[in-house]
Every structure is written in structure tokens, then in C-alpha cells.
Amino acid sequence: MSASNETLPIAVIGAGLAGLSCAQALLQAGHAVHVFDKSRGPSGRMSTRRAEDEAGPWQCDHGAQYFTARDPQFRAEVARWQQAGVAALWDARMASFDGTAWTTPATPLERFVGTPRMTSPAGWLVQSLQQAGDRALAQWQTTVQKLERHADGWAITSAEHGLHPQRYSAVLLAVPAPQAVPLLHPVAPTGAAVASSARMRGSWAVMVRCPAPLTLLWDGAFINTGPLRWVARDSSKPGRTAPAGTETWLLHASPEWSDAHIEDAADSVTATLLAAFEALGGPAPTQVQATAHRWRYADTEPALTLGYWRDADAQLGMCGDWISGGKVEGAWLSGQSLARAVAG
Ligand SMILES: Cc1cc2nc3c(=O)[nH]c(=O)nc-3n(C[C@H](O)[C@H](O)[C@H](O)COP(=O)(O)OP(=O)(O)OC[C@H]3O[C@@H](n4cnc5c(N)ncnc54)[C@H](O)[C@@H]3O)c2cc1C
């Protein structure tokens, strides 16, 4: 590629927290950035289901449940989100169960959530991109399938729009590792090998609408036995709404159980997880409405700690939770690190 290509925009594929963090930092460094995501909106695995049933409209965070902020840079970002009203502390009563006894986790931890839903910080980041005018573009329902390097810059092809006319100075992938592999394999086998080395695990989630509040004495519980790993009173998070008198709960299966049952039918997964919830003091399955969601790529075990990957000659890069210790905080930090490397 010629030096003049350096004035072209940079393409960021994936508008989860890593991609948006990266895009925002690149904009601040003076670059033009185009962000693409295959979904109908941003936020990736920081996800909230919104729907309606007989009782009325409901919502439930069915991906990331809360996030912690240890790094000073990320703490400052979360403080900006709190200031903007898109994140708040979740003062949850926590518990954990090992199969015989319930305990209360000893370490007090600040747990943050997006408000009024987990997608809100990403929505706010997209708004700040849009304030950059012509220098930023965010486009949804665009599944990038192919990257090609031409003399006039990188070209992308998506399932929905075919070959895009715009050329890019660099392409940065902010997608789960298994989804980066087929994109990078033809153009950067070294990067594809890094992504292939990350083992991402699945997770089944079941969103439960209860006709009345449950009398359980906790809002979030780690379950270290049976098919469940995590149970949360979604309605106890700040700013949540549910039809009057009702409560929404979220069940996550353990990674081991999820991987063993990833191809099972949603109905049978729902039945198993509701039965496990009832055994913990939850409602009778016949009294609730429940919706299952399958995450094929939920977390990485173990997450890589490279921070980001970049091929400076090829002008390609990768960021995301999977390469940066896992979790929401790792995703945001990874996006920042990659942007710093690209911006020099
Ligand atoms: C069930 C579950 C529970 C979790 N619990 C927690 C928790 O409690 N605390 C915590 O900190 N973290 C938790 N996490 C992890 C957290 O959600 C992630 O670490 C973080 O959201 C990852 O952000 P990311 O930007 O790296 O990736 P993602 O959020 O996955 O974003 C990647 C984006 O890329 C898009 N994409 C993929 N392929 C393409 C393509 N070809 N073209 C265009 N777009 C594409 C996707 O649509 C997606 O929007 C959980 C995740 C799950 C699924």
C-alpha cells in the first residue's frame, strides 16, 4: 500500500466494548473510523433482551452480568459512564452455594452495571462516535466475511452489502477469537494462529419472568454444583423496569454443562435449568415464563494476556476480551491498547 493510503479511514469490525473503545481512542488520536457489526446494534456480549409477554414489556441482561473496574484508566471511563447516567453500582446481596451450604462471599467488590440496561455504555460510546461527524461511521447488520489487500488499501466484503467501495488504511478485528480466524487465515496466518489458540466456551442463559417477587435472600448467587453457575435477580439492578408486581431473574449454566449441551434444544435446556433453580428455592417451573439464549462464545479459558495483536506491516490488528485477560474491563483495555499501537 502506498503512503497516501494512510489518510484513509480505519475499519473496526465488531462493536462490542473492545471495538468501541478502540474506535473512540482512534478518533481522539485524529483518525477517521468506520465501525461495522453484524448485529442490529452495538454492545456484543454486554447484552439485554427486551421483549413483551402477557404481563407486559420486560428486559433482562442475558450476557455480561456486571463488571468490575480495577485499572485506573478503566475506572476513569466508568466514572464518565456514571456521570452520563449509563452505568451505576449494583449493590447486590451476594451468596454462593457449594451443594450443601450457602455462604456470603467475603470480599466486598464494587460491581457495576449499565443503566438502564447493560447495553447502555455501548450506546453512549456510539453517540460519542456520532459526534465526530464525517470522521466516524457506525453500521449495523454488516457481517464482514472477507478482507483483501489492494494497492489502494484494504477492502472488506460483507454478507449484506457485498464488496464495499470504501478502502481502508487498516482493519482491526474486535470479534470473538473463533470469528477472527476465518477472516485472518487467508491474509495473516500468524494472526489466525493466535486467535486459534484461544479456547472460547459456550454458555446457556435462561431469562425467567416470575409473577411475584421471590423471597430468596440474595440478588446474585454463584452456584458451584449442578448445571447452574450463576443466578441473578435482574430486577434488583438499578434502573430496571418490569411489569408491576413481577420480577425478572437470569440463570446461567456452567461452562462445562453448557459445552456438553450446546446443541440441545432450548426447551430441554430451559426445563433442566428451571428445575435446578427450583431446587435452590426458586419458583415452580409451571408458574413462570422462560426464554433461553445460547451463547456459543461466552468466555475464554484461559484468556490470553497479550493485550492485543497487531501486524504493523499488514496494517491488521485484533483486540477483545479473549486476548486481554477476559471480561468487560479486559475488552475495554484491549481496545485502548490496540488504538495506541496503531496511532503510534
Ligand atoms: C453469558 C455471559 C456472561 C458474562 N458475564 C460477565 C460478567 O459477569 N462480567 C464480565 O466482566 N464479563 C462477562 N462476560 C464477558 C463479557 O461480556 C465480554 O468480556 C465482553 O463483553 C467482550 O467484549 P468484546 O468487545 O471483546 O466482544 P463482543 O462483546 O463479543 O463483541 C464482538 C462483536 O463483534 C461482532 N461480530 C462478530 N463477528 C463479526 C463479523 N464477521 N462481522 C461484523 N461483526 C462481527 C459481534 O456481533 C459483536 O457485537 C460474559 C459473557 C457472556 C456471554
The ligand as an ORCA input file, in Angstrom:
! r2SCAN-3c Opt
* xyz 0 1
  C     -23.104    -15.416     29.335
  C     -22.029    -14.401     29.564
  C     -21.764    -13.934     30.843
  C     -20.758    -12.991     31.069
  N     -20.580    -12.473     32.318
  C     -19.666    -11.479     32.504
  C     -19.577    -10.801     33.751
  O     -20.369    -11.030     34.651
  N     -18.611     -9.853     33.888
  C     -17.760     -9.516     32.875
  O     -16.928     -8.615     33.052
  N     -17.859    -10.129     31.668
  C     -18.800    -11.085     31.465
  N     -18.938    -11.674     30.238
  C     -17.943    -11.372     29.212
  C     -18.180    -10.004     28.580
  O     -19.474     -9.953     28.039
  C     -17.127     -9.849     27.494
  O     -15.842     -9.951     28.095
  C     -17.168     -8.525     26.734
  O     -18.480     -8.074     26.542
  C     -16.443     -8.772     25.413
  O     -16.423     -7.616     24.614
  P     -15.748     -7.686     23.171
  O     -15.925     -6.363     22.559
  O     -14.359     -8.229     23.313
  O     -16.555     -8.803     22.371
  P     -18.101     -8.859     21.996
  O     -18.911     -8.163     23.017
  O     -18.397    -10.293     21.714
  O     -18.195     -8.019     20.649
  C     -17.861     -8.576     19.405
  C     -18.786     -8.015     18.346
  O     -18.332     -8.471     17.071
  C     -19.462     -8.692     16.263
  N     -19.034     -9.584     15.177
  C     -18.567    -10.854     15.269
  N     -18.219    -11.317     14.044
  C     -18.470    -10.309     13.162
  C     -18.321    -10.173     11.745
  N     -17.827    -11.158     10.988
  N     -18.689     -9.005     11.176
  C     -19.196     -7.986     11.921
  N     -19.358     -8.070     13.270
  C     -18.988     -9.214     13.873
  C     -20.489     -9.296     17.211
  O     -21.809     -9.134     16.722
  C     -20.221     -8.493     18.493
  O     -21.089     -7.366     18.601
  C     -19.968    -12.566     29.978
  C     -20.262    -13.008     28.695
  C     -21.293    -13.901     28.480
  C     -21.645    -14.313     27.074
*
